[in-house]
Amino acid sequence: MTLRTGTIAITLANRDPRNAGRLVRVVRYVGPIEWDGIEEGYEIETLTGEPFATVKCSVREGPFRLVEGLHRCVCDRRFLRVLVDPEDPLVAGDEGVGADLGQRWSADAVAA
């Protein structure tokens, strides 16, 4: 199943194990990148404001290079563990993704 834009996940150890455990959000689905070994690629961004330790960037024509300080990169789905699906009714609410869950739950409790 393709991850939705806005999905929140934790990164697993991949090319640089220091990037494991990062809280990220899916920006968009980019699909397979065969020449880089990515089967189901997603552009992701960090949510904590702290950049990835290093990102191994590749280009078709040349070797890999390590880039530091990036807040966005492409990651294969197998290195992402979903925490929050933005389409989950408990998350989306009437106001859409990121609705204030505390207020929503309080309103539901009062209505009950």
C-alpha positions as CSV (number, residue, x, y, z in Angstrom):
1,M,0.0,0.0,0.0
2,T,1.4,3.4,-1.0
3,L,1.9,5.8,2.0
4,R,-0.1,8.9,1.9
5,T,1.3,12.5,1.9
6,G,1.5,13.6,5.6
7,T,2.1,10.1,7.0
8,I,4.3,10.3,10.0
9,A,6.9,7.5,10.4
10,I,10.2,6.5,12.1
11,T,13.2,5.8,10.0
12,L,15.1,2.5,10.4
13,A,18.8,2.1,9.9
14,N,19.7,2.1,6.3
15,R,22.7,3.6,4.5
16,D,23.7,5.6,7.5
17,P,22.7,4.0,10.8
18,R,22.9,7.4,12.6
19,N,19.7,8.3,10.7
20,A,17.7,5.5,12.4
21,G,15.0,6.7,14.8
22,R,14.3,10.0,13.1
23,L,10.7,11.2,13.2
24,V,9.7,12.1,9.6
25,R,6.7,13.0,7.5
26,V,6.1,11.7,4.0
27,V,6.2,14.6,1.5
28,R,5.3,12.7,-1.6
29,Y,5.6,9.3,-3.3
30,V,8.4,9.2,-5.9
31,G,8.2,5.6,-7.0
32,P,11.0,3.2,-7.8
33,I,14.5,4.4,-8.6
34,E,16.1,1.3,-10.1
35,W,19.6,2.6,-10.6
36,D,19.7,3.4,-6.8
37,G,18.1,0.2,-5.6
38,I,15.0,1.9,-4.3
39,E,11.9,-0.2,-4.9
40,E,9.2,2.2,-3.4
41,G,10.7,5.7,-2.9
42,Y,9.3,8.5,-0.8
43,E,10.5,12.0,-0.3
44,I,10.6,12.5,3.5
45,E,11.3,15.5,5.8
46,T,12.4,15.5,9.4
47,L,9.9,16.8,11.9
48,T,12.2,17.7,14.8
49,G,14.2,20.4,13.0
50,E,17.4,18.3,13.3
51,P,18.9,17.3,9.9
52,F,19.8,13.8,8.8
53,A,23.3,12.9,9.9
54,T,24.4,12.2,6.3
55,V,22.5,11.3,3.2
56,K,24.1,9.2,0.5
57,C,23.2,10.9,-2.7
58,S,23.6,9.2,-6.0
59,V,23.5,10.3,-9.6
60,R,23.2,8.1,-12.6
61,E,26.4,9.3,-14.2
62,G,28.7,9.2,-11.2
63,P,29.6,7.8,-7.8
64,F,27.7,8.3,-4.5
65,R,28.5,11.3,-2.4
66,L,27.7,12.0,1.2
67,V,25.8,15.2,2.0
68,E,25.2,16.5,5.5
69,G,22.6,18.9,6.8
70,L,19.7,17.9,4.7
71,H,16.1,18.0,6.1
72,R,14.6,16.2,3.1
73,C,15.7,13.1,1.2
74,V,14.3,10.1,-0.6
75,C,13.9,6.9,1.4
76,D,12.8,3.4,0.4
77,R,9.6,2.3,2.1
78,R,11.3,-0.7,3.7
79,F,13.2,1.8,6.0
80,L,10.1,3.5,7.2
81,R,7.8,2.4,10.0
82,V,4.4,4.2,10.0
83,L,3.3,5.8,13.3
84,V,0.4,8.0,12.1
85,D,-1.7,7.6,8.9
86,P,-3.3,11.0,8.1
87,E,-6.4,9.3,6.8
88,D,-7.1,7.6,10.1
89,P,-10.4,9.0,11.4
90,L,-9.0,9.7,14.8
91,V,-6.2,11.8,13.3
92,A,-8.0,13.5,10.4
93,G,-11.1,14.7,12.3
94,D,-13.4,17.2,10.7
95,E,-10.7,19.8,10.3
96,G,-8.4,17.6,8.3
97,V,-4.9,16.3,9.1
98,G,-3.4,17.7,12.3
99,A,-6.7,18.6,14.0
100,D,-6.3,19.2,17.7
101,L,-7.0,15.8,19.1
102,G,-7.3,17.1,22.6
103,Q,-10.2,19.4,21.8
104,R,-11.8,16.8,19.6
105,W,-11.7,14.1,22.3
106,S,-13.0,16.6,24.9
107,A,-16.0,17.4,22.6
108,D,-16.7,13.7,22.0
109,A,-16.7,13.1,25.8
110,V,-19.1,16.0,26.4
111,A,-21.4,14.7,23.7
112,A,-21.4,11.2,25.2
